[in-house]
């Protein structure tokens, strides 16, 4: 490119000389002009080639740079640098040298990251109230999983088995049994349509519902889903649409508890999602006995399953108590419950070894533990009943 520029300047000088010499030098001028044109053209070509080459080099450099600074490699590089920086800081401190502000900042950030990581791993699970009170460490002759248990003969009121039966604990969805009792005793129209609204959408962590806002079912179907499948929005809708509203409904729940002598019981809402809904095994046994006298509560709570039509959708609900489908059990009324503060809960009225029994299990541990406890109690009662018959059997 430098040679092309020199050649152009020489040709321009030749043209100027030819013009001074005169007409006799025109052929030389023409020749010089032609050479100048060729030189200019050659210069442009060189410049274009040079620009393209430069572009390729820049592009290649850019790609190389991009490949070198990928997120994974950049992160790995930062980690390595952080480790090296930390090591340098330790060496400098050991040698009595003062580390730089940047090195100290990097080391502090690494310590913060390590602490955050440890907190995420060892964060403890939320304890139930029974655990907090130390009830789960209580032993019993049947080695039950539940912190609280009570088994009563419904006809004689004889206590067959008890464990921490006076403890007052959150009762989760066992609350819905009182919700159903208040509705049943009010003699409301069970065919009246009730629509789920935003007011029925709870804000409690971990709760769920398959009834979308705008879903409309009869009061009877809402009660069916609440008792059988523990549907939270259905239970809240039952209280919200009660004459006088939700606050009046909750007042009646507490009033009914006092009438029945349930002195350990308190309700703040109709679903059981609040841990402030609390009771004792003794009170719950009373509630089960009274609820069992209502045919509608017996029927709806022991239904194996139910389908509801919602527009073009059909929702199938199953009973939350798997013992309902067990042929070895004859259950007259039941309700399950669970929130973290209450653990796994279960109440039942069932016929075992010819006896009408009421069973209460609170604050059980695993998903199947309350069912296992019920099975253990049933087998124990069967054995005890058979032994009693053998003792009183006439001899001879």
Residue pairs with C-beta under 8 A, 6 or more apart in sequence:
1 43
1 46
1 47
1 50
4 39
4 40
4 42
4 43
4 46
5 43
7 35
7 39
8 36
8 39
8 40
8 43
11 32
11 33
11 35
11 36
11 39
12 36
14 28
14 29
14 32
15 29
15 32
15 33
15 36
17 25
18 25
18 26
18 28
18 29
18 32
19 29
81 106
82 106
82 109
82 110
85 103
85 106
85 107
86 106
86 107
86 110
88 99
88 103
89 99
89 103
89 104
89 107
92 98
92 99
92 103
93 99
99 107
126 340
126 341
128 136
128 147
128 169
128 170
128 340
128 341
128 342
128 343
128 363
129 169
129 170
129 275
129 341
129 342
129 363
130 136
130 147
130 148
130 167
130 169
130 343
130 362
130 363
131 147
131 343
131 363
133 167
135 147
135 148
135 164
135 167
135 363
136 147
136 363
136 365
138 147
138 163
138 164
140 149
140 163
142 149
142 161
142 373
142 376
142 377
142 380
143 376
144 163
144 361
144 364
144 373
144 376
144 377
145 364
145 365
145 366
145 369
145 370
145 372
145 373
146 163
146 343
146 344
146 361
146 362
146 363
146 364
146 369
146 370
146 373
147 163
147 164
147 167
147 169
147 343
147 362
147 363
147 364
148 163
148 164
148 165
148 167
148 169
148 280
148 281
148 360
148 361
148 362
148 363
149 161
149 162
149 163
149 164
149 165
149 281
149 359
149 360
149 361
149 362
149 373
149 377
150 159
150 161
150 162
150 163
150 165
150 281
150 282
150 284
150 285
150 358
150 359
150 360
151 159
151 160
151 161
151 162
151 357
151 358
151 359
151 360
151 377
151 381
152 158
152 159
152 160
152 285
152 357
152 358
153 160
153 355
153 356
153 357
154 289
154 292
154 349
154 356
154 357
154 358
155 355
155 356
160 357
160 381
160 384
161 377
161 380
162 281
164 281
165 280
165 281
165 282
165 360
166 264
166 280
166 281
166 282
167 280
167 281
167 362
168 264
168 278
168 279
168 280
169 278
169 279
169 280
169 342
169 362
169 363
170 275
170 276
170 277
170 278
170 339
170 341
170 342
171 272
171 277
171 278
171 279
171 284
171 337
171 342
171 345
171 362
172 272
172 273
172 277
172 337
172 338
172 339
172 342
172 345
173 230
173 232
173 235
173 271
173 272
173 335
173 336
173 337
173 338
173 345
174 272
174 279
174 284
174 335
174 336
174 337
174 345
174 347
175 235
175 267
175 269
175 270
175 271
175 272
175 277
175 337
176 226
176 227
176 230
176 235
176 270
176 271
176 272
176 335
176 337
177 227
177 287
177 288
177 291
177 297
177 301
177 335
177 347
178 253
178 256
178 257
178 267
178 270
178 287
179 226
179 235
179 238
179 239
179 253
179 270
179 271
180 223
180 226
180 227
180 291
180 294
180 296
180 297
180 300
180 301
181 256
181 287
181 290
181 291
181 294
181 297
182 242
182 249
182 252
182 253
182 256
183 219
183 223
183 238
183 242
184 294
184 296
184 297
185 256
185 294
186 242
186 243
188 219
188 242
188 243
189 219
190 218
190 219
190 220
190 223
191 218
191 219
191 220
192 218
192 219
193 216
193 217
193 218
193 219
194 216
194 217
194 218
194 219
194 222
194 237
194 238
194 241
195 214
195 215
195 216
195 237
196 211
196 212
196 213
196 214
196 215
196 216
196 233
196 234
196 237
197 213
197 237
197 240
198 213
199 236
199 240
200 211
200 213
200 233
200 236
200 237
200 240
201 209
201 213
201 233
202 209
202 232
202 233
202 236
202 271
202 273
204 273
204 274
204 339
206 339
206 340
207 232
207 273
208 232
209 231
209 232
209 233
209 234
210 231
210 315
210 317
211 217
211 225
211 231
211 233
211 234
211 310
212 310
215 310
216 310
217 225
217 234
217 308
217 310
219 238
219 241
221 234
221 306
221 308
222 231
222 234
222 235
222 237
222 238
223 234
223 238
223 296
223 300
224 300
224 303
224 306
225 231
225 234
225 306
225 308
225 317
226 234
226 235
226 238
227 297
227 300
227 301
227 335
228 300
228 301
228 302
228 303
228 305
228 306
228 317
228 319
228 320
229 306
229 317
229 318
229 319
229 320
230 320
230 335
230 336
230 337
231 317
232 271
232 273
235 270
235 271
235 272
236 246
236 269
236 270
236 271
238 249
238 270
239 246
239 249
239 250
239 269
239 270
240 246
240 249
242 248
242 249
242 252
246 269
246 270
249 270
250 267
250 268
250 269
250 270
253 267
253 270
254 265
254 266
254 267
257 265
257 266
257 267
257 283
257 287
260 286
260 287
260 290
261 286
262 279
262 283
262 286
262 287
263 283
264 278
264 279
264 280
264 282
264 283
265 278
265 279
265 280
265 283
265 287
266 276
266 277
266 278
266 279
267 277
268 274
268 276
268 277
269 277
272 337
272 339
272 342
273 339
275 339
275 341
275 342
279 287
281 360
281 362
284 347
284 360
284 362
285 347
285 358
285 360
287 347
288 333
288 347
288 348
288 349
288 358
288 360
289 349
289 358
291 297
291 333
292 298
292 332
292 333
292 349
297 333
298 332
298 333
301 333
301 334
301 335
302 319
302 324
302 331
302 332
302 333
302 334
303 319
303 324
304 318
304 319
304 324
304 325
305 316
305 317
305 318
305 319
306 316
306 317
307 314
307 315
307 316
307 317
308 314
308 315
308 317
319 325
320 336
321 331
321 334
321 335
321 336
321 346
321 348
321 371
322 371
323 329
323 331
323 334
323 348
323 371
323 374
324 331
324 334
328 378
329 350
329 378
330 350
330 351
330 352
331 348
331 349
331 350
332 349
332 350
332 351
332 356
333 348
333 349
334 346
334 347
334 348
334 349
334 350
335 346
335 347
336 344
336 345
336 346
336 370
337 344
337 345
337 346
338 344
338 345
342 362
342 363
343 362
343 363
343 364
343 365
344 361
344 363
344 364
344 365
344 366
344 367
344 369
344 370
345 361
345 362
345 363
345 364
345 370
346 359
346 360
346 361
346 364
346 370
346 371
346 373
346 374
347 358
347 359
347 360
347 361
348 358
348 359
348 374
349 356
349 357
349 358
349 359
350 356
350 357
350 359
350 378
351 357
352 378
352 381
352 382
353 381
353 382
353 385
353 386
354 385
355 381
355 385
357 381
359 374
359 377
361 370
361 373
361 374
364 370
364 373
